[in-house]
Amino acid sequence: MTSKPIPQQEFLRDAMAALDMTRDQFADRIGTSRRRLDNWLLPSDSKGFREMDEMAWKFIREILSHTPRKA
């Protein structure tokens, strides 16, 4: 894995778009609270920002790998 990871905010927004889900729907799908998702989406220099743990990254990637791509 030599590719540079994308910022988590971009990753999450792309995932929600690919799944065509709102923040509430996406938070429910990945088993987290809306508040935690909102904290993950904050700019990284924000006081409320929280880093996603590796398990969240892997779980979301797994969901996306089983999702048909939009035409």
DSSP file (Angstrom, degrees, kcal/mol; ACC not computed):
  #  RESIDUE AA STRUCTURE BP1 BP2  ACC     N-H-->O    O-->H-N    N-H-->O    O-->H-N    TCO  KAPPA ALPHA  PHI   PSI    X-CA   Y-CA   Z-CA
    1    1 A M              0   0    0      0, 0.0     0, 0.0     0, 0.0     0, 0.0   0.000 360.0 360.0 360.0  90.2    0.0    0.0    0.0
    2    2 A T        +     0   0    0      2,-0.1     2,-0.2     0, 0.0     0, 0.0   0.520 360.0 107.5-100.6  -7.4    2.1    2.9   -1.3
    3    3 A S  S    S-     0   0    0      1,-0.1     0, 0.0     0, 0.0     0, 0.0  -0.477  76.7-113.0 -75.3 143.2   -0.8    5.2   -2.1
    4    4 A K        -     0   0    0     -2,-0.2    -1,-0.1     1,-0.1    -2,-0.1  -0.585  35.4-117.7 -74.0 128.9   -1.3    8.2    0.1
    5    5 A P        -     0   0    0      0, 0.0    -1,-0.1     0, 0.0     3,-0.1  -0.334  26.1-119.0 -66.5 149.0   -4.6    7.9    2.0
    6    6 A I        -     0   0    0      1,-0.1     5,-0.0     2,-0.1     0, 0.0  -0.495  42.1 -82.7 -81.7 158.0   -7.1   10.6    1.4
    7    7 A P     >  -     0   0    0      0, 0.0     4,-2.5     0, 0.0     3,-0.3  -0.299  39.1-121.0 -58.4 145.1   -8.3   12.8    4.3
    8    8 A Q  H  > S+     0   0    0      1,-0.2     4,-2.8     2,-0.2     5,-0.2   0.837 111.2  58.3 -61.9 -32.2  -11.0   11.0    6.3
    9    9 A Q  H  > S+     0   0    0      2,-0.2     4,-2.4     1,-0.2    -1,-0.2   0.934 109.8  43.6 -62.2 -44.5  -13.5   13.8    5.6
   10   10 A E  H  > S+     0   0    0     -3,-0.3     4,-2.8     2,-0.2     5,-0.2   0.916 113.2  52.4 -65.6 -43.4  -13.2   13.3    1.9
   11   11 A F  H  X S+     0   0    0     -4,-2.5     4,-2.3     1,-0.2    -2,-0.2   0.924 112.1  45.3 -57.2 -47.2  -13.3    9.5    2.3
   12   12 A L  H  X S+     0   0    0     -4,-2.8     4,-2.7     2,-0.2     5,-0.2   0.911 113.4  48.7 -66.9 -43.0  -16.5    9.7    4.4
   13   13 A R  H  X S+     0   0    0     -4,-2.4     4,-2.2    -5,-0.2    -2,-0.2   0.913 112.8  48.6 -63.7 -41.7  -18.2   12.2    2.0
   14   14 A D  H  X S+     0   0    0     -4,-2.8     4,-2.7     2,-0.2    -1,-0.2   0.902 111.6  50.1 -63.2 -40.8  -17.3   10.0   -1.0
   15   15 A A  H  X S+     0   0    0     -4,-2.3     4,-2.1    -5,-0.2    -2,-0.2   0.923 110.4  48.7 -64.5 -44.8  -18.6    6.9    0.8
   16   16 A M  H  X>S+     0   0    0     -4,-2.7     5,-2.4     1,-0.2     4,-0.6   0.898 113.4  47.9 -62.4 -39.3  -21.9    8.6    1.6
   17   17 A A  H ><5S+     0   0    0     -4,-2.2     3,-0.7     3,-0.2    -2,-0.2   0.925 110.6  50.5 -66.7 -44.4  -22.3    9.8   -2.0
   18   18 A A  H 3<5S+     0   0    0     -4,-2.7    -1,-0.2     1,-0.3    -2,-0.2   0.853 116.9  41.0 -62.1 -34.8  -21.5    6.3   -3.3
   19   19 A L  H 3<5S-     0   0    0     -4,-2.1    -1,-0.3    -5,-0.2    -2,-0.2   0.511 106.2-130.6 -89.7  -5.9  -24.1    4.8   -1.0
   20   20 A D  T <<5 +     0   0    0     -3,-0.7     2,-0.3    -4,-0.6    -3,-0.2   0.939  57.9 144.6  53.8  52.1  -26.5    7.6   -1.7
   21   21 A M      < -     0   0    0     -5,-2.4    -1,-0.2    -6,-0.1    -2,-0.1  -0.889  49.6-127.2-122.2 149.6  -27.1    8.1    2.1
   22   22 A T     >  -     0   0    0     -2,-0.3     4,-2.7    -3,-0.1     5,-0.2  -0.339  41.1 -99.0 -77.9 171.3  -27.7   11.0    4.3
   23   23 A R  H  > S+     0   0    0      2,-0.2     4,-2.8     1,-0.2     5,-0.2   0.917 125.7  50.0 -60.0 -42.7  -25.5   11.5    7.4
   24   24 A D  H  > S+     0   0    0      2,-0.2     4,-2.1     1,-0.2    -1,-0.2   0.933 112.9  45.7 -62.4 -45.3  -28.1    9.9    9.6
   25   25 A Q  H  > S+     0   0    0      2,-0.2     4,-2.4     1,-0.2    -2,-0.2   0.915 114.5  48.2 -63.8 -42.9  -28.5    6.9    7.3
   26   26 A F  H  X S+     0   0    0     -4,-2.7     4,-2.3     2,-0.2    -2,-0.2   0.921 109.9  51.0 -66.0 -44.9  -24.8    6.4    7.0
   27   27 A A  H  X>S+     0   0    0     -4,-2.8     5,-2.7     1,-0.2     4,-0.6   0.921 112.5  47.6 -58.0 -44.0  -24.1    6.7   10.7
   28   28 A D  H ><5S+     0   0    0     -4,-2.1     3,-0.8    -5,-0.2    -1,-0.2   0.908 110.2  52.8 -63.1 -42.0  -26.8    4.0   11.3
   29   29 A R  H 3<5S+     0   0    0     -4,-2.4    -2,-0.2     1,-0.2    -1,-0.2   0.869 113.7  41.4 -63.8 -38.3  -25.3    1.8    8.6
   30   30 A I  H 3<5S-     0   0    0     -4,-2.3    -1,-0.2    -5,-0.1    -2,-0.2   0.422 115.3-114.5 -93.0   2.8  -21.8    1.9   10.0
   31   31 A G  T <<5S+     0   0    0     -3,-0.8     2,-0.3    -4,-0.6    -3,-0.2   0.858  74.8 112.9  74.2  37.0  -23.1    1.5   13.6
   32   32 A T      < -     0   0    0     -5,-2.7    -1,-0.3    -6,-0.2     2,-0.2  -0.826  68.4 -93.8-130.6 172.9  -22.1    4.8   15.0
   33   33 A S     >  -     0   0    0     -2,-0.3     4,-2.1     1,-0.1     5,-0.2  -0.496  28.2-121.0 -84.8 157.7  -23.8    7.9   16.3
   34   34 A R  H  > S+     0   0    0      1,-0.2     4,-2.7     2,-0.2     5,-0.2   0.878 114.6  56.3 -62.0 -38.0  -24.6   10.9   14.1
   35   35 A R  H  > S+     0   0    0      2,-0.2     4,-2.1     1,-0.2    -1,-0.2   0.917 106.6  47.9 -62.4 -43.8  -22.6   13.0   16.6
   36   36 A R  H  > S+     0   0    0      2,-0.2     4,-2.0     1,-0.2    -1,-0.2   0.925 112.1  49.9 -63.9 -43.2  -19.5   10.8   16.2
   37   37 A L  H  X S+     0   0    0     -4,-2.1     4,-1.6     1,-0.2    -2,-0.2   0.928 109.3  51.7 -59.5 -44.9  -19.8   11.0   12.4
   38   38 A D  H  X S+     0   0    0     -4,-2.7     4,-0.7     1,-0.2    -1,-0.2   0.888 108.6  51.3 -59.4 -39.1  -20.1   14.7   12.5
   39   39 A N  H >< S+     0   0    0     -4,-2.1    11,-1.3     1,-0.2     3,-0.6   0.862 108.1  51.9 -65.8 -36.3  -16.9   14.9   14.6
   40   40 A W  H 3< S+     0   0    0     -4,-2.0    -1,-0.2     1,-0.2    -2,-0.2   0.807 108.9  52.2 -67.2 -29.6  -15.1   12.8   12.0
   41   41 A L  H 3< S+     0   0    0     -4,-1.6    -1,-0.2    -5,-0.2    -2,-0.2   0.565  86.6 104.5 -86.3  -9.5  -16.3   15.2    9.3
   42   42 A L  S << S-     0   0    0     -4,-0.7   -33,-0.1    -3,-0.6     8,-0.1  -0.308  89.3 -85.0 -67.3 154.8  -15.0   18.3   11.0
   43   43 A P    >   -     0   0    0      0, 0.0     3,-2.4     0, 0.0     6,-0.3  -0.330  41.7-116.6 -57.1 144.2  -11.8   20.0    9.7
   44   44 A S  T 3  S+     0   0    0      1,-0.3    -2,-0.1    -3,-0.1     7,-0.0   0.696 114.3  54.7 -63.1 -18.7   -8.8   18.3   11.3
   45   45 A D  T 3  S+     0   0    0      3,-0.0    -1,-0.3     0, 0.0     2,-0.2   0.361  85.5 110.8 -94.3   6.7   -7.8   21.5   13.0
   46   46 A S  S X  S-     0   0    0     -3,-2.4     3,-1.0     1,-0.1    -4,-0.0  -0.515  75.6-125.7 -80.1 148.3  -11.2   21.9   14.7
   47   47 A K  T 3  S+     0   0    0      1,-0.2    -1,-0.1    -2,-0.2    -3,-0.0   0.846 110.4  47.0 -61.2 -35.5  -11.5   21.4   18.4
   48   48 A G  T 3  S+     0   0    0     -5,-0.1    -1,-0.2     2,-0.1    -6,-0.1   0.503  83.4 124.3 -87.3  -4.0  -14.2   18.8   18.0
   49   49 A F    <   -     0   0    0     -3,-1.0     2,-0.4    -6,-0.3    -9,-0.2  -0.266  39.8-169.0 -59.9 139.4  -12.4   16.8   15.3
   50   50 A R        -     0   0    0    -11,-1.3     2,-0.3   -14,-0.2    -8,-0.1  -0.998  19.9-125.5-131.1 137.6  -11.9   13.1   16.1
   51   51 A E        -     0   0    0     -2,-0.4     2,-0.2     1,-0.1   -11,-0.1  -0.607  27.2-122.0 -78.3 135.7   -9.7   10.7   14.1
   52   52 A M        -     0   0    0     -2,-0.3     2,-0.1   -12,-0.1    -1,-0.1  -0.533  27.3-120.9 -73.6 144.5  -11.4    7.5   12.9
   53   53 A D    >>  -     0   0    0     -2,-0.2     4,-1.5     1,-0.1     3,-0.8  -0.461  26.9-104.7 -82.2 164.4   -9.8    4.3   14.1
   54   54 A E  H 3> S+     0   0    0      1,-0.3     4,-2.5     2,-0.2     5,-0.2   0.815 118.1  61.0 -60.0 -33.0   -8.5    1.8   11.6
   55   55 A M  H 3> S+     0   0    0      1,-0.2     4,-2.7     2,-0.2    -1,-0.3   0.890 102.9  50.9 -63.4 -38.7  -11.5   -0.6   12.1
   56   56 A A  H <> S+     0   0    0     -3,-0.8     4,-2.5     2,-0.2     5,-0.2   0.927 110.1  49.7 -63.6 -44.8  -13.9    2.1   10.9
   57   57 A W  H  X S+     0   0    0     -4,-1.5     4,-2.4     1,-0.2    -2,-0.2   0.943 113.9  45.7 -57.0 -48.6  -11.8    2.7    7.8
   58   58 A K  H  X S+     0   0    0     -4,-2.5     4,-2.3     1,-0.2    -2,-0.2   0.901 112.2  50.5 -64.1 -42.1  -11.7   -1.0    7.1
   59   59 A F  H  X S+     0   0    0     -4,-2.7     4,-2.3     2,-0.2    -1,-0.2   0.923 111.8  46.8 -64.0 -44.3  -15.5   -1.5    7.7
   60   60 A I  H  X S+     0   0    0     -4,-2.5     4,-2.5     1,-0.2    -1,-0.2   0.908 111.8  51.2 -65.8 -41.2  -16.5    1.3    5.4
   61   61 A R  H  X S+     0   0    0     -4,-2.4     4,-2.1    -5,-0.2    -1,-0.2   0.897 109.0  52.1 -60.5 -39.2  -14.1    0.0    2.7
   62   62 A E  H  X S+     0   0    0     -4,-2.3     4,-0.8     2,-0.2    -2,-0.2   0.926 109.4  48.7 -63.2 -45.4  -15.7   -3.4    3.1
   63   63 A I  H >< S+     0   0    0     -4,-2.3     3,-1.0     1,-0.2    -2,-0.2   0.935 112.4  49.0 -58.5 -46.5  -19.2   -1.9    2.6
   64   64 A L  H >< S+     0   0    0     -4,-2.5     3,-1.5     1,-0.3    -1,-0.2   0.839 103.1  60.4 -64.7 -33.2  -18.0    0.0   -0.4
   65   65 A S  H 3< S+     0   0    0     -4,-2.1    -1,-0.3     1,-0.3    -2,-0.2   0.725 108.5  45.1 -68.1 -19.4  -16.4   -3.1   -2.0
   66   66 A H  T << S+     0   0    0     -3,-1.0    -1,-0.3    -4,-0.8    -2,-0.2   0.190  94.4  96.7-106.4  14.4  -19.8   -4.8   -2.0
   67   67 A T  S <  S-     0   0    0     -3,-1.5     2,-0.1    -5,-0.1   -48,-0.0  -0.912  77.3-122.4-108.4 123.7  -21.7   -1.8   -3.3
   68   68 A P        -     0   0    0      0, 0.0     2,-0.2     0, 0.0    -2,-0.1  -0.386  33.4-114.6 -61.1 140.0  -22.4   -1.6   -7.1
   69   69 A R        -     0   0    0      1,-0.1     2,-0.1    -2,-0.1   -50,-0.0  -0.485  29.5-107.1 -76.1 145.1  -21.0    1.6   -8.6
   70   70 A K              0   0    0     -2,-0.2    -1,-0.1     1,-0.1   -52,-0.0  -0.422 360.0 360.0 -70.0 147.4  -23.4    4.2  -10.0
   71   71 A A              0   0    0     -2,-0.1    -1,-0.1     0, 0.0    -2,-0.0   0.472 360.0 360.0 -75.3 360.0  -23.5    4.4  -13.8
